[in-house]
Amino acid sequence: MWSTFLTTLRINLREKSSLFWLFCFPILLSTMFLGMFGNLGATYEVTTMRFAMVANGDYCKSEGAQQLVAAMQRTPVTPQACDTAPDAMDVDSGVTDLRDLLDVTPVDNAAEATDLINTDTDVRGFLTVDGDGLLHMTISRATVSSVNDTMSTPGLPVWLSILDGAIGMFNRQALTVAQIMSSDPAVFTNEAFTAAVQEAPGFTRQVRLTNFKPDESARYYYALLAMTALMAMTFAVTTVCSTQANLSALGMRRSLAPLTRFRQLMGGFLASWLCTFCSLLVALLYIHFVCRISFGGRWAATLLAIVVASFASNALGTLLGSLPKLTAGTKIGLTTAISCALSLLSGLYGSGAMALSDWIQRNAPIVATINPTQQVTNLFYDILYYDTYAPFFRTVGILLTMAVLALALATVFLRRQRYAHL
């Protein structure tokens, strides 16, 4: 049996088409996904923007504006026109660190700031303070073009919205304080009122409903792993076909060998299982370390997932390989067709396929349950998103049930085969 195992292993690894489709193709498709979805995460990350600051007399007199601008810099810059540097204002932004938002270049007047943003496209705009101490933001034409072209700087609209929101809140508070000062200045002797005015109310709070931060592009990579697992059925199909006397000369010779068919099939099955596991492991490591897709840090469960997925794949491949009255080429073609069709239902082929997959899981859960690609995809969902292993082991149970049923049917087809002629 072990000689059959080693021979089948060498045959599988020498097959160029298998090496391409099961080792190279997942890497190529993952790289394509990386090019398509790589900028999605950058959209929600704060990246420092260069801005000019008109440091004139109005700016130096507005201590609040100075504090706000200083709070949005990692290393606050003090213009020479201003004598002292104010303490940075405490800008509460939840998980966003606004100290990385601005890189300020002081200029003397608005004309100089305009020349700077027109000549240096890296400077996004400039900030000014009017006579009432209110902040105003002006962005350059190059920045407007970048905002309209989301592929060049995908996160720029978000960063500008954060800056505009901070400036808008500051101006509203400044106007409120000015109105109160003109109507009832004595109220500022009340410490509780003063603290309430300075406090920025929060209307949202961050909650965690999943074990790990969701990644909208991760599901495409998980569906790719599922397709790779199903495509690996070709290993088992080839192994079974090589033992059937009516399909090849090799099958004729092996049918006369002193080694029992069970031992031949068992050695081939174990070799195919190992090859499938290796192909999934290579794809998984590339997706994690190169494409930066997380699996929740649960590596033991992740390895168990690809062990179960590869086992179920080879069980289904054994069933396909045992189907009577079909040629080896037909069985390989069925393997490819089934893998591609089921991958559509698990959402591999874009947002439309993902919507179809979601619709099936909501409205036809039985179809999703009997779809092996969907269940392999769910293995990684369960690891990433749930804080308990119960959904993961339920999915493992479904795949193992599929595998056992497939092996039972394959046993029925392979048991005591007889041929009218060879």
C-alpha positions in Angstrom: 0.0 0.0 0.0 2.8 2.4 0.9 4.5 1.8 -2.4 1.2 2.7 -4.1 1.1 5.8 -1.9 4.6 7.0 -2.9 4.0 6.2 -6.6 0.7 8.0 -6.7 2.3 11.0 -4.9 5.0 11.2 -7.5 2.5 10.9 -10.4 0.3 13.7 -9.0 3.3 16.0 -8.5 4.6 15.4 -11.9 1.3 16.2 -13.7 1.9 19.7 -15.1 -1.8 20.5 -15.5 -2.5 19.6 -11.8 0.5 21.6 -10.7 -0.8 24.7 -12.6 -4.5 24.5 -11.6 -4.0 23.5 -8.0 -0.8 25.3 -7.0 -0.2 28.2 -9.5 -3.8 29.2 -10.4 -4.9 30.0 -6.8 -1.8 32.2 -6.4 -2.5 34.0 -9.7 -6.2 34.5 -8.9 -5.3 35.7 -5.3 -2.8 38.2 -6.9 -5.6 39.5 -9.1 -7.9 39.8 -6.1 -5.1 41.7 -4.3 -5.0 44.2 -7.2 -8.7 44.6 -7.2 -9.4 44.8 -3.5 -6.0 46.0 -2.1 -7.1 49.6 -1.8 -10.3 48.9 0.1 -8.6 48.7 3.5 -6.6 51.9 2.8 -9.9 53.8 2.3 -10.5 53.6 6.1 -7.0 54.3 7.3 -5.9 57.8 8.2 -3.0 59.0 6.1 -1.2 62.2 6.8 -2.1 65.1 4.4 0.1 68.1 3.8 -1.6 71.4 4.3 -0.5 75.0 4.4 -1.5 77.2 7.4 -1.8 80.9 6.9 -0.1 82.1 10.1 -1.2 85.7 10.1 -2.4 87.9 13.0 -5.9 86.3 13.1 -4.4 82.8 13.4 -2.0 83.9 16.2 -4.9 85.6 18.1 -7.1 82.5 17.9 -5.8 80.2 20.6 -8.6 77.7 19.9 -7.7 77.4 16.2 -4.1 76.9 17.1 -5.0 74.2 19.6 -7.1 72.4 17.0 -4.5 72.4 14.3 -1.8 71.3 16.8 -4.1 68.4 17.9 -4.1 67.0 14.3 -0.3 66.9 14.0 2.0 64.2 15.3 4.7 67.0 15.7 3.0 70.4 16.0 4.7 73.2 14.1 4.8 76.7 15.8 4.9 79.5 13.2 7.5 82.2 13.8 4.7 84.9 13.6 3.2 83.4 16.8 5.2 83.9 20.0 4.1 80.8 21.9 2.8 77.3 21.0 -0.5 76.4 22.6 -1.3 73.0 24.1 -2.9 70.6 21.7 -6.6 70.3 21.9 -7.9 66.8 23.0 -9.8 65.6 19.9 -11.8 62.5 20.7 -12.2 60.5 17.6 -12.8 57.0 18.8 -10.3 54.6 17.1 -9.0 57.2 14.7 -5.8 58.9 15.7 -6.2 62.5 14.4 -2.6 63.3 15.3 -1.6 61.6 12.0 -4.0 63.7 9.9 -2.0 66.8 9.1 1.5 67.8 8.2 1.4 71.6 8.3 3.6 74.1 6.5 3.2 77.7 7.9 3.0 80.5 5.3 2.6 84.3 5.8 -0.6 85.0 3.8 -3.3 83.5 1.6 -1.5 84.5 -1.7 1.6 82.5 -0.7 -0.6 79.6 0.3 -2.3 79.7 -3.1 1.0 79.7 -4.9 2.2 76.7 -2.8 -0.8 74.5 -3.5 -0.7 75.3 -7.3 3.0 74.5 -7.6 3.2 71.5 -5.2 0.5 68.9 -5.9 1.4 67.1 -2.6 0.0 70.0 -0.6 -3.7 69.3 -0.5 -4.9 72.8 0.5 -4.5 75.5 3.1 -6.2 76.6 6.3 -7.1 80.2 7.2 -8.6 81.9 10.3 -10.9 84.9 9.9 -11.3 87.9 12.2 -13.9 86.0 14.3 -11.5 83.1 15.0 -13.2 80.7 12.7 -11.3 78.1 10.6 -11.7 77.8 6.9 -10.3 75.1 4.5 -9.4 75.5 0.9 -8.4 72.5 -1.2 -6.4 72.6 -4.5 -7.5 71.7 -7.9 -5.2 68.7 -7.9 -6.9 67.4 -4.7 -10.3 67.8 -6.4 -9.1 65.7 -9.3 -7.7 63.1 -6.9 -11.0 62.9 -5.0 -12.9 62.3 -8.3 -10.4 59.6 -9.3 -10.9 57.0 -6.5 -8.2 54.7 -7.9 -5.4 57.2 -7.4 -5.9 57.9 -3.7 -8.9 55.9 -2.5 -9.0 57.2 1.1 -8.6 60.9 0.3 -12.4 61.7 0.4 -12.6 60.1 3.9 -9.6 62.0 5.2 -10.9 65.3 3.9 -14.3 64.6 5.4 -12.7 63.9 8.8 -10.8 67.2 8.6 -13.9 69.1 7.4 -16.0 67.6 10.3 -13.4 68.6 12.9 -13.3 72.2 11.5 -17.1 72.3 11.4 -17.5 71.2 15.0 -14.9 73.7 16.1 -16.6 76.6 14.3 -20.0 75.6 15.7 -18.7 75.6 19.2 -16.9 78.9 18.6 -20.1 80.6 17.4 -22.1 79.1 20.3 -19.6 80.5 22.8 -19.6 83.9 21.1 -23.4 84.1 21.2 -23.5 83.1 24.9 -20.8 85.7 25.7 -22.8 88.4 24.0 -26.1 87.5 25.8 -25.1 86.3 29.2 -21.3 86.3 29.9 -21.8 85.6 33.6 -22.8 82.0 32.8 -19.2 81.1 32.2 -18.5 81.4 35.9 -20.4 78.1 36.2 -17.8 75.4 35.9 -20.3 72.7 35.0 -21.7 74.8 32.1 -18.1 75.5 30.9 -17.3 71.8 30.9 -20.5 71.0 29.0 -19.7 73.6 26.3 -16.2 72.2 25.8 -17.3 68.6 25.7 -17.8 67.1 22.3 -20.9 64.8 22.6 -20.5 61.3 21.1 -23.5 59.9 19.3 -22.0 56.6 18.3 -20.0 53.9 20.1 -18.0 51.0 18.7 -19.2 47.6 19.5 -17.8 44.2 18.4 -20.3 41.6 17.2 -17.7 39.3 15.7 -14.6 37.6 16.8 -12.5 39.5 14.4 -12.8 42.8 12.5 -14.8 42.0 9.3 -13.0 42.3 5.9 -15.3 42.6 3.0 -12.8 41.2 0.5 -11.9 38.2 2.6 -14.9 36.2 1.4 -13.6 36.2 -2.1 -10.3 34.6 -0.9 -12.3 32.1 1.1 -14.4 31.2 -1.9 -11.2 30.8 -3.9 -9.9 28.3 -1.3 -13.2 26.4 -1.6 -12.8 26.2 -5.4 -9.2 25.0 -5.1 -10.4 22.2 -2.8 -13.1 21.1 -5.3 -10.7 21.3 -8.2 -8.4 19.0 -6.3 -11.0 16.3 -6.8 -9.0 15.5 -10.0 -6.3 13.9 -7.9 -8.8 11.3 -6.5 -10.5 10.9 -9.9 -7.2 10.1 -11.6 -6.3 7.7 -8.8 -9.5 5.7 -9.1 -9.5 5.7 -12.9 -5.9 4.2 -12.8 -7.3 1.2 -11.0 -10.1 0.5 -13.4 -9.3 -2.1 -16.1 -11.7 -0.7 -18.7 -10.2 2.7 -18.8 -6.5 2.3 -19.4 -3.7 -0.2 -19.9 -2.4 0.7 -16.5 -5.7 -0.3 -15.0 -5.5 -3.7 -16.7 -2.1 -4.4 -15.3 -3.1 -3.2 -11.8 -6.2 -5.4 -11.8 -3.9 -8.4 -12.1 -1.6 -7.2 -9.4 -1.4 -9.3 -6.1 -2.2 -6.2 -4.1 -5.9 -6.0 -3.3 -8.0 -3.2 -4.8 -8.7 -1.8 -1.3 -5.0 -1.3 -0.6 -4.5 0.2 -4.1 -7.3 2.7 -3.6 -6.3 3.4 0.0 -2.7 4.2 -0.9 -3.9 6.4 -3.8 -6.5 8.1 -1.6 -4.0 9.0 1.1 -1.5 10.4 -1.6 -4.3 12.5 -3.2 -5.4 13.7 0.2 -1.8 14.9 1.0 -1.5 16.6 -2.4 -4.8 18.4 -1.9 -3.7 19.5 1.6 -0.5 20.8 0.3 -2.2 22.8 -2.5 -4.6 24.4 0.0 -1.8 25.1 2.5 0.3 26.9 -0.2 -2.7 29.0 -1.2 -3.6 29.7 2.4 -0.1 30.9 3.3 0.1 33.1 0.2 -3.3 34.6 0.9 -2.4 35.3 4.5 1.2 36.6 4.3 1.1 38.2 0.8 -2.5 39.3 0.4 -2.8 40.1 4.2 -6.1 38.3 4.6 -6.6 37.2 8.2 -7.9 33.9 9.5 -8.6 35.1 13.0 -5.3 34.0 14.5 -6.8 30.5 15.1 -4.1 28.5 13.3 -5.0 25.2 14.8 -8.6 25.5 13.6 -7.4 26.8 10.2 -5.2 23.8 9.7 -8.0 21.5 10.7 -10.2 23.3 8.2 -8.0 22.5 5.3 -7.5 18.9 6.5 -11.3 18.4 6.5 -11.8 20.3 3.2 -9.1 18.2 1.5 -10.6 15.0 2.9 -14.1 15.9 1.7 -12.8 16.9 -1.7 -11.0 13.5 -2.2 -14.1 11.6 -1.0 -16.2 13.4 -3.6 -13.5 12.8 -6.2 -13.5 9.1 -5.4 -17.2 9.1 -6.0 -16.8 10.8 -9.3 -14.0 8.5 -10.3 -16.1 5.4 -9.5 -19.0 6.3 -11.7 -19.5 3.5 -14.2 -19.7 3.8 -18.0 -17.8 7.1 -18.2 -14.3 7.7 -19.6 -11.5 9.2 -17.6 -11.7 12.4 -19.7 -15.4 12.7 -19.0 -14.9 12.4 -15.3 -12.2 15.0 -15.3 -14.4 17.3 -17.3 -17.3 16.7 -14.8 -14.9 17.6 -12.0 -14.0 21.0 -13.5 -17.6 21.8 -14.4 -18.9 20.9 -11.0 -16.2 22.9 -9.3 -16.9 26.0 -11.4 -20.7 25.7 -11.1 -20.6 25.3 -7.3 -18.1 28.1 -6.9 -20.7 30.4 -8.5 -23.2 29.6 -5.8 -20.5 30.3 -3.1 -19.9 33.8 -4.5 -16.5 33.5 -6.2 -17.3 35.4 -9.4 -17.9 39.0 -8.1 -20.5 41.0 -6.2 -23.4 39.5 -8.2 -22.3 36.0 -7.3 -21.9 37.1 -3.7 -25.4 38.5 -3.7 -26.7 35.2 -5.2 -24.8 33.2 -2.5 -26.3 35.4 0.3 -29.8 35.0 -1.2 -29.4 31.2 -1.3 -28.3 31.0 2.3 -31.3 33.2 3.4 -34.0 31.7 1.2 -32.8 28.2 0.3 -30.5 27.1 3.2 -30.8 23.4 2.1 -29.1 24.2 -1.2 -26.3 26.0 0.7 -25.9 23.1 3.1 -25.4 20.5 0.4 -23.0 22.7 -1.6 -19.5 21.6 -0.6 -17.8 24.9 -1.8 -20.2 26.9 0.4 -19.4 24.7 3.4 -15.6 25.0 2.8 -16.1 28.8 2.6 -18.1 28.7 5.8 -15.2 26.9 7.6 -13.1 30.0 7.3 -16.1 32.3 8.1 -16.7 30.4 11.3 -13.1 30.7 12.4 -12.9 34.4 11.7 -16.2 35.8 12.8 -17.6 33.7 15.7 -16.3 33.8 19.2 -17.2 30.2 19.8 -16.2 27.0 17.9 -19.7 25.6 17.7 -20.5 26.9 14.2 -17.1 25.7 13.0 -17.6 22.2 14.3 -21.1 22.1 12.8 -19.6 22.9 9.4 -16.9 20.2 9.9 -19.7 17.7 10.7 -21.6 18.6 7.5 -18.4 18.1 5.4 -17.5 14.8 7.1 -21.1 13.6 6.5 -20.8 14.5 2.8 -17.4 12.6 2.7 -18.8 9.5 4.4 -21.8 9.4 2.1 -19.6 9.9 -1.0 -17.2 7.1 0.1 -20.1 4.8 0.8 -21.6 5.3 -2.7 -18.1 4.9 -4.2 -17.7 1.6 -2.4 -21.0 0.4 -3.9 -19.9 1.3 -7.4 -16.4 -0.1 -7.1 -17.3 -3.3 -5.3 -17.0 -6.4 -7.4 -16.8 -4.7 -10.8 -17.0 -7.0 -13.8 -16.3 -6.1 -17.4 -17.8 -7.7 -20.5 -14.7 -7.0 -22.5 -11.5 -5.0 -22.2 
